[in-house]
Amino acid sequence: MPNQRIKKNIPNKPVVRKIVLSIKIIVFSDLIINVVKIIIIEIIHIILFGLAIFLFGGILLPLKSVTILPAN
């Protein structure tokens, strides 16, 4: 029943329908843009963290191997 009340409140004039549709499209496109931005930022973060881990791993692994070998 609450859905019907909401539908009754919107007049059946084509101009109002177009405005409502355009608002929905704007909101939806804004949502898509935000999701795409988040995905791009996450990919950049993954690449940067991967590079950081690779670089630090390249520096730290030889040090670890030097310290671990005498212990064994």
N, C-alpha and C positions, 0 to 999 in steps of 0.2 A: 504493500500500500504506500509506503513512503516514496517509492520510485515514481508512482503515478502522480503524486502531488508535485514532485520536482518537474516532471514532464509538462504538467498543466501550467506551471508558473512561466515556462518559456513560451512566448507567443509564436504562432505559426507564420509569422511574417518572414518572407525570404531574406530581408535585410538583416533581421535579428539572427536568423539561422546562419547567414554568412559570417556575421561578427563572431558568433559562438564558435563556429567551425574554425575561423582564422585564429581565435584565441587558443583553441585546442591544438591546432597545428604549431603555433608559436611555442606553446608549453612543451609539446612532444619533441619538436626539433631542438629546443634548448636542452631537454633531458638527454637526447642523443648526443649532442655536442659535449655535454658534461661527461657522459660515459666514455666517449672517444678520448677526451682529454685525460681522464683518469687512466685509461688503458695505455695511452702513449707515455704518460708520466711513469707508470709502473714498469713498462718495458725499459725506459731509460734507467730507472733505478736498478732493475735486474742487471742490465748491461754494466752499469757503473760498479755495482757490488761485485759482479763477476770479475771485472777487471781488478778491483781492489783485492779480492781474495786471491786471484791469480798472481798479482804482483807481490802481495805479502807472503803468499805461499812460496813463491819463487825465492824470496829473501829468507823466510823462516825455515823452510825444509832443509836446506844445507846446514844451517845452524843446529837444528834438531838432530840431524844424522850425525853430526860431529859430536854432540853431547851424548847421544844414545849409544854410539858404537863402543866407547870405553866402558860403559856400564855393563854391557853384555859380555 
